[in-house]
């Protein structure tokens, strides 16, 4: 949804007042913060049905119950579109792509479809039943599914961009950084946007390390971190973090940026979202004060250009 349509749909939305309300919630990541953040933004996002969009719900990309995705696309498209794949958070043990009655995380796929993309929201297997690297393997399974079904869903398979938030960002980072979870022919994507994830377990706040997912053996954390692979990849990266993210998530983003600069002597693309917390950075996508959406569109366009130049 464009800024203009968002404002027209709900003229009561006040970006300055909203940022103030979000800031009042503080940076500490609690169940109440997550719930209150959603309550703040939910009234301003589109509700179903989504006019002009084709929505395919709970499409299987694997045999297990949680290996499902939702695909959003415009009813009319002149040519195959880039795909934006969103991987939700949830501390590695929870979360979902969509809950009935909530606009989240439909808002991300709706925004994508209204901006010339195909929006794919995926869910994935959870710890402790499915420990590392199951999340990244499921990301890979969705990438394969897109390549196999691109024509049916109007997707340009050469323009797939992954976006993960929190635990989802860590799963995307693992897919990008670890060739063992990629197909033999390569990652099959044009770029990745990492929003408030954990990438270097060695410096992570212990509360940010899910032993249910990564295991309790700290000697394995180095190889299960993504910092090295993220600095070595040639794929375009967008690193994003919220101003009111807990400090350890800000530190993780800084770690990636610093390591990438030391390796390549060039900063990766970076976005700090003023006035937002750990989750509102993605909840506000498409509204009148959207900080993430324009950056994503620019990044996706740039990623396609880089891929075409290098191929």
LINUR-V502447 format. One record per pair of residues at least 24 apart in sequence whose ideal C-beta (glycine too) atoms are under 7 Angstrom apart, sorted by the first residue. I is the first residue (numbers start at 0). J is the second residue. Records with the same first field share a line. If there is no record, write none. Layout:
BEGIN
I = J  J
END
This chain:
BEGIN
0 = 45  109  110  113  285
2 = 287  289
5 = 285  286  287
6 = 287
9 = 43
12 = 43  286  287
14 = 287  288
17 = 288
18 = 274
21 = 243  274  275  276  279
22 = 243  274
24 = 276
26 = 243  244  245  276
27 = 245
28 = 245  277
32 = 276
33 = 278
36 = 276  278  279  282
37 = 103  282
40 = 279  282  283
41 = 101  102
43 = 286
44 = 102  106
45 = 102  109
46 = 102
49 = 109
52 = 109  112
60 = 140  141  144
61 = 137  140
63 = 124
65 = 122  123  124  125
66 = 124  137  140
67 = 122
68 = 119  120  121  141
69 = 96  97  108  120
70 = 117  119  152
71 = 108  109  111  112  117  118
72 = 112  117  152  153
73 = 112
76 = 153
79 = 149  153  154  155
80 = 115  116  117  153  154  155
81 = 116  155  158  160  299  303
82 = 116  117  119  145  154  158  159
83 = 111  116  118  119  160  162  299
84 = 119  121  141  159  161  162
85 = 119  120  162
86 = 121  138  161  163  167  170  171
87 = 122  164  167
88 = 164  165  166  167
89 = 166
90 = 166  209
91 = 125  126  166  209  211  212
92 = 125  126  209  211
93 = 125
95 = 122
96 = 120  121  122
103 = 282
106 = 284  285
107 = 281  284
109 = 285
110 = 284  285  292
114 = 296
117 = 152  153  154
119 = 145
123 = 170
126 = 209  211  212
127 = 211
130 = 212  214
131 = 212  213  214  223
132 = 173  177  180
134 = 170  173
135 = 170  173  174  177  180
136 = 180
138 = 170  171  174
139 = 174  180  181  182
142 = 187  188
143 = 182
146 = 187
157 = 189  306
158 = 189  303
159 = 187  188  189
160 = 188  189  190  191  192  299  302
161 = 188  191
162 = 192  194
163 = 193  194  196
164 = 194  195  281
165 = 195  196  277
168 = 193  194  195  196
169 = 196  197  198
172 = 196  198  225  229
173 = 225
175 = 228  229  232  234
176 = 225  228  229  232
177 = 228
186 = 234
188 = 234
189 = 302  303  306
190 = 234  235  236  298  302
191 = 234  236
192 = 237  239  295  298
193 = 236  238  239
194 = 239  280  281
195 = 240  241  244  248  277  280
196 = 251
197 = 251
198 = 224  225  226  229  251  254  255
199 = 224  226  251  254
200 = 224
202 = 250  254
203 = 247  251
204 = 247
207 = 247
226 = 254  255  258
229 = 255  259
230 = 258  259  262
231 = 262
235 = 301  302  305
236 = 267  268
237 = 268  270  294  298
238 = 267  268  269
239 = 270  272  280  291
240 = 271
241 = 272  275  276  277  280
242 = 271  272  273  274  275
243 = 275  276
244 = 276  277
245 = 277
248 = 277
268 = 298
270 = 294
END
